[in-house]
Amino acid sequence: MLPPLLSGLIAGLVAYGLSKTVRSKPEQRAGRQWVEYGGAYKALGVAFFPLSAFVSYAASQASPDQAALAGLIACVFWLGTAYLAFEFFFVKLSFDDGYIYHWTALWRRPRKVPWSAVVDVRYSPVTQTFTVVTDGFGTLPVSPLANGHQALIDRAVAEIEARPSSDASA
C-alpha cells in the first residue's frame, strides 16, 4: 500500500515543481514574443522515452493471460510519449503587434492570424487548455504550461474588448 501512495506523492511534487517553472512573460526573439515550453518540460518529454521503454519491457514479461492488457498499457505510454514530444518540440506559437503565428510539423500549414480575426478566448477545464477562436483561421490551442501563455491570452482578450460592441447599434 505504501509504495503506490509514495509514488503518487512524488509524482504530485514533480508536477507541482514543473508548474512553478512556467514564466508568465514570453521570450522575445526576432521581433516576436514566443509562447513555448521551457527546458523542464522538454526534459520531461525526453525522460518519457526510457520510461516507455521500461514499460514495454515490463509488458513483454507479463504472463500470457495479462499480455494483451500489458501490451495495451505499453502502447498508451508510447502514444502519450510521442504526443508530448511532438507538442513540446514541434509546435511553434508566437505573436507580435500585428499577428499570431502558429506552426505545427505534421498536419497544418503555418498560420499567420491577424489580431482582428480573434473573436473569442475559451478555457476548457476538461483539457485544461485555452483556445483562441478566430474568424476564418481555425482555432489556436494555448497550453497554460507554456512560457508566455498568459501574455498571449491577455493580448487576445484586450483585442476583443477594444472593439466596438455590435450590440450598441441595435
LOKOLKOL-710044 format. One record per residue (C-alpha): residue number from 1; x, y, z; residue in one letter. Coordinates in steps of 0.25 Angstrom, whole numbers, padded with zeros to 4 digits. Each point is the difference from the previous one (the first is absolute). Layout:
N
resi NUM | u X | v Y | w Z | resn A .
...
END
This chain:
170
resi 1 | u 0000 | v 0000 | w 0000 | resn M .
resi 2 | u 0011 | v 0010 | w 0003 | resn L .
resi 3 | u 0008 | v -0001 | w -0013 | resn P .
resi 4 | u -0012 | v 0004 | w -0009 | resn P .
resi 5 | u -0003 | v 0011 | w 0010 | resn L .
resi 6 | u 0014 | v 0005 | w 0000 | resn L .
resi 7 | u 0002 | v 0000 | w -0015 | resn S .
resi 8 | u -0013 | v 0008 | w -0001 | resn G .
resi 9 | u 0005 | v 0010 | w 0010 | resn L .
resi 10 | u 0013 | v 0001 | w -0007 | resn I .
resi 11 | u -0007 | v 0002 | w -0014 | resn A .
resi 12 | u -0008 | v 0011 | w 0006 | resn G .
resi 13 | u 0012 | v 0007 | w 0005 | resn L .
resi 14 | u 0007 | v -0001 | w -0013 | resn V .
resi 15 | u -0013 | v 0005 | w -0007 | resn A .
resi 16 | u 0000 | v 0012 | w 0010 | resn Y .
resi 17 | u 0014 | v 0003 | w -0002 | resn G .
resi 18 | u -0001 | v 0000 | w -0015 | resn L .
resi 19 | u -0012 | v 0009 | w 0001 | resn S .
resi 20 | u 0009 | v 0010 | w 0007 | resn K .
resi 21 | u 0010 | v 0001 | w -0011 | resn T .
resi 22 | u -0011 | v 0006 | w -0010 | resn V .
resi 23 | u 0003 | v 0015 | w -0002 | resn R .
resi 24 | u -0011 | v 0010 | w -0003 | resn S .
resi 25 | u 0008 | v 0008 | w -0009 | resn K .
resi 26 | u 0004 | v -0005 | w -0014 | resn P .
resi 27 | u 0014 | v 0000 | w -0005 | resn E .
resi 28 | u 0003 | v 0010 | w -0011 | resn Q .
resi 29 | u 0007 | v -0004 | w -0013 | resn R .
resi 30 | u 0000 | v 0006 | w -0014 | resn A .
resi 31 | u -0010 | v 0010 | w 0003 | resn G .
resi 32 | u -0010 | v -0010 | w 0006 | resn R .
resi 33 | u -0005 | v -0005 | w 0013 | resn Q .
resi 34 | u 0001 | v -0015 | w 0001 | resn W .
resi 35 | u -0009 | v -0009 | w 0008 | resn V .
resi 36 | u 0007 | v -0013 | w 0002 | resn E .
resi 37 | u 0003 | v -0011 | w 0010 | resn Y .
resi 38 | u 0012 | v 0002 | w 0009 | resn G .
resi 39 | u 0012 | v -0009 | w 0002 | resn G .
resi 40 | u -0006 | v -0007 | w 0012 | resn A .
resi 41 | u -0012 | v -0005 | w -0009 | resn Y .
resi 42 | u 0009 | v -0003 | w -0012 | resn K .
resi 43 | u 0009 | v -0009 | w 0010 | resn A .
resi 44 | u -0013 | v -0007 | w 0005 | resn L .
resi 45 | u -0004 | v -0003 | w -0015 | resn G .
resi 46 | u 0014 | v -0006 | w -0002 | resn V .
resi 47 | u -0001 | v -0008 | w 0013 | resn A .
resi 48 | u -0013 | v -0006 | w -0004 | resn F .
resi 49 | u 0008 | v -0008 | w -0011 | resn F .
resi 50 | u 0008 | v -0009 | w 0009 | resn P .
resi 51 | u -0012 | v -0001 | w 0009 | resn L .
resi 52 | u -0009 | v -0005 | w -0011 | resn S .
resi 53 | u 0011 | v -0010 | w -0004 | resn A .
resi 54 | u 0000 | v -0005 | w 0014 | resn F .
resi 55 | u -0015 | v -0002 | w 0000 | resn V .
resi 56 | u 0001 | v -0007 | w -0013 | resn S .
resi 57 | u 0011 | v -0009 | w 0006 | resn Y .
resi 58 | u -0009 | v -0003 | w 0012 | resn A .
resi 59 | u -0012 | v -0003 | w -0010 | resn A .
resi 60 | u 0009 | v -0010 | w -0007 | resn S .
resi 61 | u 0002 | v -0007 | w 0013 | resn Q .
resi 62 | u -0015 | v -0001 | w 0003 | resn A .
resi 63 | u -0007 | v -0014 | w 0002 | resn S .
resi 64 | u -0008 | v -0005 | w -0012 | resn P .
resi 65 | u -0013 | v 0004 | w 0006 | resn D .
resi 66 | u 0004 | v 0014 | w 0002 | resn Q .
resi 67 | u 0008 | v 0002 | w -0013 | resn A .
resi 68 | u -0011 | v 0008 | w -0007 | resn A .
resi 69 | u -0002 | v 0010 | w 0011 | resn L .
resi 70 | u 0014 | v 0002 | w 0003 | resn A .
resi 71 | u 0003 | v 0002 | w -0015 | resn G .
resi 72 | u -0012 | v 0010 | w -0001 | resn L .
resi 73 | u 0006 | v 0007 | w 0012 | resn I .
resi 74 | u 0014 | v 0001 | w -0007 | resn A .
resi 75 | u -0007 | v 0005 | w -0013 | resn C .
resi 76 | u -0007 | v 0011 | w 0008 | resn V .
resi 77 | u 0014 | v 0004 | w 0007 | resn F .
resi 78 | u 0006 | v 0001 | w -0014 | resn W .
resi 79 | u -0012 | v 0008 | w -0006 | resn L .
resi 80 | u 0001 | v 0010 | w 0012 | resn G .
resi 81 | u 0015 | v 0001 | w -0001 | resn T .
resi 82 | u -0001 | v 0003 | w -0015 | resn A .
resi 83 | u -0011 | v 0010 | w 0002 | resn Y .
resi 84 | u 0008 | v 0007 | w 0011 | resn L .
resi 85 | u 0013 | v 0000 | w -0008 | resn A .
resi 86 | u -0008 | v 0006 | w -0012 | resn F .
resi 87 | u -0007 | v 0011 | w 0008 | resn E .
resi 88 | u 0013 | v 0004 | w 0008 | resn F .
resi 89 | u 0009 | v 0000 | w -0012 | resn F .
resi 90 | u -0007 | v 0002 | w -0013 | resn F .
resi 91 | u -0012 | v 0009 | w 0002 | resn V .
resi 92 | u 0004 | v 0015 | w -0001 | resn K .
resi 93 | u -0008 | v 0012 | w 0005 | resn L .
resi 94 | u 0004 | v 0014 | w 0000 | resn S .
resi 95 | u -0006 | v 0014 | w -0002 | resn F .
resi 96 | u 0003 | v 0015 | w -0003 | resn D .
resi 97 | u -0008 | v 0012 | w -0001 | resn D .
resi 98 | u -0007 | v -0004 | w -0013 | resn G .
resi 99 | u -0001 | v -0015 | w 0000 | resn Y .
resi 100 | u 0000 | v -0013 | w 0008 | resn I .
resi 101 | u 0009 | v -0011 | w -0007 | resn Y .
resi 102 | u -0003 | v -0014 | w 0002 | resn H .
resi 103 | u 0007 | v -0012 | w -0007 | resn W .
resi 104 | u -0001 | v -0015 | w 0002 | resn T .
resi 105 | u 0009 | v -0010 | w -0006 | resn A .
resi 106 | u -0010 | v -0010 | w -0005 | resn L .
resi 107 | u -0014 | v 0004 | w -0004 | resn W .
resi 108 | u -0001 | v 0015 | w -0002 | resn R .
resi 109 | u 0007 | v 0010 | w -0009 | resn R .
resi 110 | u 0006 | v 0012 | w 0008 | resn P .
resi 111 | u -0011 | v 0010 | w 0004 | resn R .
resi 112 | u 0001 | v 0015 | w 0001 | resn K .
resi 113 | u -0012 | v 0005 | w 0007 | resn V .
resi 114 | u -0003 | v 0015 | w 0001 | resn P .
resi 115 | u -0005 | v 0004 | w 0014 | resn W .
resi 116 | u -0012 | v 0006 | w -0007 | resn S .
resi 117 | u -0004 | v -0015 | w -0003 | resn A .
resi 118 | u 0000 | v -0004 | w 0015 | resn V .
resi 119 | u -0015 | v -0001 | w 0005 | resn V .
resi 120 | u 0001 | v -0008 | w 0013 | resn D .
resi 121 | u 0009 | v -0006 | w 0010 | resn V .
resi 122 | u -0005 | v -0012 | w 0007 | resn R .
resi 123 | u 0005 | v -0009 | w 0011 | resn Y .
resi 124 | u -0004 | v -0015 | w 0002 | resn S .
resi 125 | u 0001 | v -0005 | w 0014 | resn P .
resi 126 | u 0000 | v -0014 | w -0006 | resn V .
resi 127 | u 0012 | v 0001 | w -0009 | resn T .
resi 128 | u 0006 | v 0012 | w 0009 | resn Q .
resi 129 | u 0003 | v 0007 | w -0013 | resn T .
resi 130 | u -0003 | v 0014 | w -0005 | resn F .
resi 131 | u -0005 | v 0001 | w -0015 | resn T .
resi 132 | u 0000 | v 0013 | w -0008 | resn V .
resi 133 | u -0011 | v 0000 | w -0009 | resn V .
resi 134 | u 0002 | v 0007 | w -0014 | resn T .
resi 135 | u -0009 | v 0004 | w -0011 | resn D .
resi 136 | u 0005 | v -0007 | w -0012 | resn G .
resi 137 | u 0013 | v -0006 | w 0005 | resn F .
resi 138 | u -0005 | v -0011 | w 0009 | resn G .
resi 139 | u 0003 | v -0001 | w 0015 | resn T .
resi 140 | u 0014 | v 0001 | w 0007 | resn L .
resi 141 | u 0002 | v -0009 | w 0012 | resn P .
resi 142 | u 0008 | v 0007 | w 0011 | resn V .
resi 143 | u 0006 | v -0008 | w 0011 | resn S .
resi 144 | u 0000 | v 0006 | w 0014 | resn P .
resi 145 | u 0013 | v -0008 | w 0002 | resn L .
resi 146 | u 0008 | v 0008 | w -0011 | resn A .
resi 147 | u 0008 | v 0012 | w 0004 | resn N .
resi 148 | u -0007 | v 0013 | w -0004 | resn G .
resi 149 | u -0014 | v -0006 | w -0002 | resn H .
resi 150 | u -0006 | v 0011 | w 0009 | resn Q .
resi 151 | u 0006 | v 0011 | w -0008 | resn A .
resi 152 | u -0007 | v -0005 | w -0013 | resn L .
resi 153 | u -0013 | v -0003 | w 0007 | resn I .
resi 154 | u 0000 | v 0014 | w 0006 | resn D .
resi 155 | u 0003 | v 0006 | w -0013 | resn R .
resi 156 | u -0011 | v -0008 | w -0007 | resn A .
resi 157 | u -0010 | v 0004 | w 0010 | resn V .
resi 158 | u 0004 | v 0015 | w 0000 | resn A .
resi 159 | u -0001 | v 0000 | w -0016 | resn E .
resi 160 | u -0014 | v -0006 | w 0002 | resn I .
resi 161 | u -0005 | v 0010 | w 0010 | resn E .
resi 162 | u 0006 | v 0012 | w -0007 | resn A .
resi 163 | u -0009 | v -0002 | w -0012 | resn R .
resi 164 | u -0013 | v 0008 | w 0000 | resn P .
resi 165 | u -0012 | v -0009 | w 0004 | resn S .
resi 166 | u -0009 | v -0004 | w -0011 | resn S .
resi 167 | u -0012 | v 0000 | w 0010 | resn D .
resi 168 | u 0001 | v 0015 | w 0002 | resn A .
resi 169 | u -0006 | v 0003 | w -0014 | resn S .
resi 170 | u -0012 | v -0009 | w 0003 | resn A .
END
